[in-house]
């Protein structure tokens, strides 16, 4: 029996998983870590803390599944996207990682567009600038922390540092590189002329490879620290949203689209050519398969809104939130939540937008706030879905739910009702890890293609979550109101004192 490992370097935790050649999950281990917020609008992480967490998960799997570790044929990665880590010539971090939730670089947007006009820059990258993207953070460091910028030899994206610690190989992959938003996404290469006009050093930019390419092998040092077998092949891996797609079998245009609720939330599909929104309200990134591109509409708050609600109400866990929400009828008795707690990228790119509860009265209580928060997240996914339908001229008959939003019956039913589509889930709840393990299997040649690998390893549950007609009608009425909340308040967001 052959085994493969996927390591998901997420925003709140790292999870490592062993999969057999038939897609069966043998075991997994996870370890949480924190997002550091030293100042308002800052979001950072300590790369060494992430590496220590990764080692913890690998040691646990090595202890529990020694036979699978001995027969491990390949390892690959899924990683939180957009983040910036700068390292010196010895590959020692020169600062904490600035991650995707960071908003300090909002002023860099106009500066970049003054050097490379909006239309030209966006047509090259197929994406519009927003705080939290690597290029925005890099320009901020160059301006505000020149000593760190000058001392740095190269940048990395979050998962790339973990991979380096395991195999000693530098570089990144096309999916993560395109998500840096300083990339020729259609041409799958760095846009050197644009980089030069921004005044950035070319030597900072790593080599780019396809996700399935071999980056190296487990070093002796890593093997001693983790229990892995020295020499186990390692591939470059890819961004977490892309790996979620692979883990749900979304590798061809005719496959169901994916609705993912993680820390953020998004709706994704894949195309055999680089489709993009001419108003740049969506993201177009390189797929982990070299002749495909991902089209994504993203909301900044998904599970993070629920975690925020959990903290506000001092609730122990998400299950308690679910039980509270179940006490309220669909539509939350007229309370509608705009989930822009971290700004928004789609359907508007507005980092200064805020969250709103509309329709509160003395009759409403804690349970209404919880349910309306959940519904607001799914309303945002509905708006993402509607935009992708226009751009692709396609309308999927069914959807696949992934991430944390696929683990609770209430969130699943909300998605089916609000999307007005049957909803499927995969047998494995760890789609990003499975996608990374599949990438490792393709990379070492165990499967000839991603299509073959997904057919062999990805399975949908037999249970289908069907939309409830009465709920659909009620949600459709509230959704029409939801769509107007931002438009009626966007000027106020920009007028509010910072």
HUCORDA-V898248 format. One record per backbone hydrogen bond with DSSP energy under -0.5 kcal/mol. NH is the residue of the N-H (numbers start at 0). CO is the residue of the C=O. E is the energy in kcal/mol with one decimal. If there is no record, write none. Layout:
nh={NH	NH}
co={CO	CO}
e={E	E}
//
This chain:
nh={2	3	4	5	6	7	7	8	8	9	9	13	14	15	16	17	18	19	20	22	25	25	26	28	30	32	35	35	41	43	44	46	49	50	51	52	53	54	55	56	57	58	59	60	61	62	63	64	68	69	70	71	72	73	74	75	77	78	79	83	84	86	87	90	93	94	96	97	98	98	101	102	103	105	107	108	108	110	111	112	113	114	114	115	120	121	122	123	124	125	132	134	136	137	138	139	140	141	142	143	144	147	148	149	150	151	151	152	153	154	155	159	160	160	161	162	163	164	165	165	166	167	171	173	176	177	178	179	180	181	183	184	184	185	187	188	191	193	194	195	196	197	198	199	203	204	208	212	214	215	217	218	222	223	224	225	226	229	230	231	233	234	235	236	237	239	242	243	244	245	246	247	247	248	249	250	254	256	257	258	259	259	260	261	261	264	265	266	267	268	270	274	277	279	282	284	286	289	291	292	293	294	295	295	296	298	301	301	302	302	303	304	305	306	307	308	309	310	311	312	313	314	320	321	322	323	324	325	326	327	331	333	334	335	335	336	337	338	339	341	342	342	343	344	345	349	349	352	355	357	357	363	368	369	370	371	372	373	374	375	376	377	378	379	380	381	382	383	384	385	386	387	388	389	390	391	392	393	398	399	400	401	403	404	404	405	406	411	412	413	414	415	416	417	418	419	420	421	422	423	426	430	433	434	435	436	437	438	439	440	441	442	443	444	445	446	452	453	454	455	456	457	458	460	464	465	468	470	471	472	473	474	475	476	477	478	479	480	481	482	483	484	484	485	486	487	488	488	489	492	493	494	495}
co={70	18	73	16	75	5	14	6	77	7	12	30	7	28	5	26	3	23	1	19	17	23	17	15	13	11	33	43	38	35	96	44	45	46	47	48	49	50	51	52	53	54	55	56	57	58	59	60	64	65	66	68	2	2	232	4	6	237	8	97	155	153	91	87	85	85	44	83	42	96	98	40	40	102	104	104	105	106	107	108	109	110	111	111	116	117	118	119	120	121	129	179	132	133	134	135	136	137	138	139	140	144	144	145	146	147	148	86	86	203	84	156	156	157	157	158	159	160	161	162	162	163	206	208	172	173	174	176	177	176	188	123	182	123	183	183	189	190	190	191	192	193	195	194	200	201	171	209	233	233	231	165	218	219	220	221	222	227	217	228	215	74	212	210	76	78	238	239	240	241	242	243	244	245	244	248	251	397	267	399	257	265	401	259	263	298	259	296	257	294	292	272	275	276	295	293	291	287	288	270	284	268	282	293	266	264	262	299	261	263	262	301	301	302	303	304	305	306	307	308	309	309	316	317	318	319	320	321	323	324	328	330	331	333	357	371	355	336	337	342	339	352	349	297	297	343	347	349	337	335	355	360	364	365	366	367	368	369	370	371	372	373	374	375	376	377	378	379	380	381	382	383	384	385	386	387	388	388	421	256	423	258	260	260	401	402	403	407	408	409	410	411	412	413	414	415	415	396	464	398	458	428	429	430	431	432	433	434	435	436	437	438	439	441	440	440	448	449	450	451	452	453	456	424	422	463	466	467	467	468	469	470	471	472	473	474	475	476	477	478	480	480	481	481	482	483	484	485	485	488	489	490	491}
e={-1.4	-2.9	-2.3	-2.2	-2.1	-0.5	-3.3	-0.8	-3.4	-1.3	-1.9	-2.3	-2.0	-2.8	-2.2	-2.6	-3.2	-2.4	-1.4	-2.2	-2.8	-0.6	-1.1	-2.2	-2.1	-2.3	-0.5	-3.4	-2.0	-2.9	-1.7	-0.7	-1.7	-2.2	-2.6	-2.1	-2.2	-2.6	-1.9	-1.9	-2.3	-2.7	-2.0	-2.2	-2.5	-2.0	-2.2	-2.8	-2.0	-2.1	-1.8	-1.1	-3.2	-0.6	-1.6	-1.9	-2.8	-1.5	-2.8	-2.8	-2.1	-2.5	-2.3	-2.2	-2.5	-0.7	-2.6	-2.5	-2.0	-0.7	-2.0	-3.3	-0.7	-1.1	-1.8	-0.6	-0.9	-1.0	-2.6	-2.3	-1.3	-0.9	-0.9	-2.6	-3.0	-2.7	-2.1	-1.4	-2.4	-2.7	-1.6	-1.9	-2.1	-2.9	-2.2	-1.9	-2.5	-2.4	-1.8	-3.3	-2.5	-0.6	-2.2	-2.9	-1.5	-1.0	-0.6	-3.3	-1.6	-2.6	-3.0	-1.4	-0.9	-0.8	-0.9	-2.4	-2.3	-2.2	-1.1	-0.5	-2.4	-2.6	-2.7	-1.8	-2.5	-2.5	-1.4	-1.2	-1.2	-0.6	-2.9	-1.2	-1.4	-0.5	-1.5	-1.3	-1.5	-0.6	-2.3	-2.4	-1.9	-1.5	-1.3	-1.9	-1.1	-1.6	-1.7	-1.6	-3.1	-1.5	-2.1	-2.2	-2.7	-2.5	-1.6	-1.8	-2.6	-0.5	-2.7	-1.8	-2.7	-2.5	-1.8	-2.2	-2.2	-2.8	-2.2	-2.6	-1.7	-1.8	-2.6	-0.9	-1.1	-1.4	-2.7	-1.6	-1.7	-0.7	-2.0	-2.9	-0.6	-3.0	-1.8	-0.6	-2.5	-2.4	-2.2	-2.1	-2.3	-1.9	-2.7	-2.0	-0.5	-2.0	-3.4	-2.1	-2.0	-0.5	-2.0	-2.8	-2.9	-2.6	-3.1	-0.5	-2.3	-3.8	-2.4	-0.5	-4.1	-0.6	-2.0	-0.8	-1.0	-2.6	-2.2	-2.3	-2.6	-2.0	-2.5	-2.5	-0.7	-2.3	-1.3	-2.6	-2.2	-2.0	-2.6	-2.1	-1.3	-1.9	-2.0	-1.6	-1.3	-0.5	-2.6	-0.6	-3.0	-0.7	-1.7	-0.7	-1.5	-0.5	-1.5	-0.5	-0.6	-2.3	-1.0	-1.4	-1.3	-3.1	-0.6	-1.7	-1.6	-2.1	-2.5	-2.7	-1.7	-2.0	-2.7	-2.4	-1.8	-1.7	-2.9	-2.0	-1.5	-2.3	-2.2	-1.7	-2.7	-2.5	-1.7	-2.2	-2.0	-1.4	-2.1	-2.5	-1.3	-0.7	-2.0	-2.4	-2.9	-2.5	-1.1	-1.4	-0.5	-2.0	-1.6	-2.0	-2.5	-2.5	-2.1	-2.3	-2.6	-3.0	-2.8	-1.2	-1.3	-0.6	-2.1	-2.8	-2.7	-0.8	-2.6	-2.8	-2.1	-2.6	-2.7	-2.0	-2.1	-2.1	-2.5	-2.5	-2.0	-1.1	-1.9	-1.1	-2.1	-3.0	-2.2	-1.8	-1.9	-2.4	-0.5	-2.9	-2.6	-0.9	-0.6	-0.5	-2.5	-2.2	-1.8	-2.9	-2.3	-1.5	-1.9	-2.9	-1.5	-1.0	-2.8	-2.3	-1.5	-0.8	-1.2	-0.6	-0.5	-2.0	-0.5	-1.6	-1.8	-1.8	-1.3	-1.1	-1.2}
//
